[in-house]
Amino acid sequence: MTERNSTALRRSFAILALFSAAFFWGGNAIASKILYRPDGGHFDAFSLVVARAIWSLPLFLVLAWFARPGRSPTRADAWRLIATGVCFGPGACGFMALAAQYTSGAHVVMLMSLSPPFTAIVSAFVLRERVDAARVAALAVGIAGAALLSFTNSASGSTVTGDLFEVVQMVFFSLMFVFTRGLGTRYSPFFVSGTYGTIGMLLLVAGGLAAGRIAPYALQPFASGGSTLWWFFGEIVIGLSIYGQTAQSYALRTLGAGITSLISAYGTLIVGVIGAVILLGERLSVAGWAAAALLAIALALGLAPTRAAAPGGMPAQVVS
């Protein structure tokens, strides 16, 4: 096999890995809403994130341990990992669970698509990175889409409060990119995700300890059995915490960060909206579909390559 064919094969496997992982990323809000049902485990947002943390923590620990670097991270890098862990656990995971409880699954996945252009704007202020007109336009179009989505009751089960929870989740999600910028060139992506994942899950477990509900929350996924076990362990614990992270890390070894982010973001948006309509029975109004189109345009503008960008463009998504 020639080197050119070998590279093409690796790219094909990387793209396939991302598209397959999109089923888990796009299914996050869907699974959460199913698990909130009385016949689906009867979770609420707090019990769901604590249960997820309890069962995901050992997996993140194993990931961080086996991918640990030969030298300990510098103090500055350690603080970045801690900050990312705070954004990931209570921030991204916590507010995702709240958003899924208080608004429609379709709204959650559509509002998540604001993350790439928002990250570019934040990076311009925090990291002094150049931001071009396309990124500014992407954020403006995305905000217009989000406003249309939230204030027109464009999907069954949607609320402005739940949409605001998702916007907060998106902010924490974007800050994760800023804090981890550069860490991937010095450490294994498995070590980075395993370490901040461990920190984030420890913080959520601490919340469960403070509430005195660790044992009940750990056993809650088994209360209903059947499909509850699949949605909790298959989708949320294994799919998001293990396969999604592994697929992303594998893809980043072959594809540029920009194309990785493009595929994962569009995949999440498409799978999430379809899942909300088919599995949850949600219905989008004309305004909802118009908002989805605006958010898709914003995503495309936000991921457009620029001459000043590093190869690969923007950082790829890391999914809570």
Secondary structure, DSSP 8 states (H G I E B T S, - for coil): --HHHHHHHHHHHHHHHHHHHHHHHHTHHHHHHHHTSGGGT---HHHHHHHHHHHHHHHHHHHHHHT--SS---HHHHHHHHHHHHIIIIIIIHHHHHHHHHS-HHHHHHHHTTHHHHHHHHHHHHS-----HHHHHHHHHHHHHHHHHHTTT-BTT--HHHHHHHHHHHHHHHHHHHHHTTHHHHS-HHHHHHHHHHHHHHHHHHHHHHHT-HHHHHHGGGTT-THHHIIIIIIIIIIIIIIIHHHHHHHHTTS-HHHHHHHHHHHHHHHHHHHHHHTS---B-HHHHHHHHHHHHHHHHHT---TTS-TT-S------
